[in-house]
Amino acid sequence: MKITSIIAIYAMFWVLSAFLVMPFGIRTHKEAGEATIAGQAESAPANFQPRKVAMRATILAAVLFGLYYANYVNGWIGPQDLDLTKTITDKPDLPKSY
């Protein structure tokens, strides 16, 4: 696998991980007991910490990429394992009724 492919796949895992971990630990102003500004959405976070989100996303992306790369090298799950059309189209032999 080329280094450019590794970087691109890791970046995709990082973005996915960032969106997965972003809602954890976030509190709204109402939950935190803080006052809201006029015109502010009720769902706006009061304690958003982008460094924590980036750190969590980096760790999760590294784990996910490690699993992906281990599968790439060892071939545990391949495209043929994910082909659902062969299970859908295979019909069992039914007894003939006369």
C-alpha positions in Angstrom: 0.0 0.0 0.0 1.4 3.4 -1.0 1.9 6.1 1.6 -0.6 8.4 -0.2 -3.3 5.7 0.2 -2.4 5.3 3.8 -2.8 9.0 4.5 -6.0 9.3 2.5 -7.6 6.3 4.3 -6.5 7.5 7.7 -7.9 10.9 7.0 -11.3 9.3 6.1 -11.2 7.3 9.4 -10.3 10.5 11.3 -13.2 12.5 9.9 -15.6 9.7 10.6 -14.2 9.3 14.1 -14.5 13.1 14.7 -18.2 13.0 13.9 -18.6 9.9 16.1 -17.0 11.3 19.2 -18.1 14.9 18.9 -21.5 14.6 20.7 -20.0 12.9 23.8 -19.4 15.1 26.8 -21.2 18.1 25.3 -23.7 19.9 27.4 -26.1 22.6 26.4 -26.4 25.9 28.3 -29.5 24.7 30.0 -27.8 21.5 31.2 -24.8 23.4 32.4 -26.9 26.0 34.2 -25.6 28.9 32.2 -27.5 31.8 30.7 -28.1 31.9 26.9 -27.6 34.8 24.6 -30.7 36.2 22.8 -31.1 34.4 19.5 -28.9 31.5 20.5 -30.1 28.0 19.7 -31.1 25.9 22.7 -29.0 23.0 21.4 -25.8 25.1 21.2 -23.0 23.6 23.3 -21.8 25.4 26.4 -18.5 23.5 26.8 -17.3 22.6 23.4 -13.6 21.5 23.6 -12.1 20.9 20.1 -8.8 19.7 21.4 -10.5 16.9 23.3 -12.6 16.0 20.2 -9.4 16.0 18.1 -7.5 13.8 20.6 -10.4 11.3 20.9 -10.8 11.2 17.1 -7.1 10.6 16.6 -7.0 7.7 19.0 -10.2 6.1 17.5 -9.0 6.7 13.9 -5.6 5.0 14.8 -7.4 2.0 16.2 -9.8 1.7 13.2 -7.0 2.2 10.7 -4.9 -0.4 12.5 -7.8 -2.9 12.1 -8.2 -1.9 8.5 -4.5 -2.4 7.7 -4.3 -5.7 9.6 -7.3 -6.9 7.5 -5.6 -5.6 4.3 -2.4 -7.5 5.1 -4.0 -10.7 6.4 -7.1 -10.8 4.2 -9.6 -11.7 6.9 -12.6 -10.2 5.2 -12.6 -9.7 1.4 -15.1 -8.5 -1.2 -16.4 -12.0 -1.8 -17.4 -12.2 1.9 -19.5 -9.0 1.6 -21.4 -10.2 -1.6 -25.0 -10.4 -0.5 -26.4 -11.1 -4.0 -25.3 -14.8 -3.9 -27.3 -15.4 -0.7 -30.3 -13.6 -2.0 -30.4 -15.3 -5.4 -29.6 -18.8 -4.1 -33.0 -20.6 -3.8 -33.3 -23.8 -1.8 -34.4 -26.9 -3.6 -38.1 -27.2 -2.9 -39.9 -30.5 -3.2 -42.0 -30.8 -6.3 -45.7 -30.9 -5.6 -48.0 -32.6 -8.1 
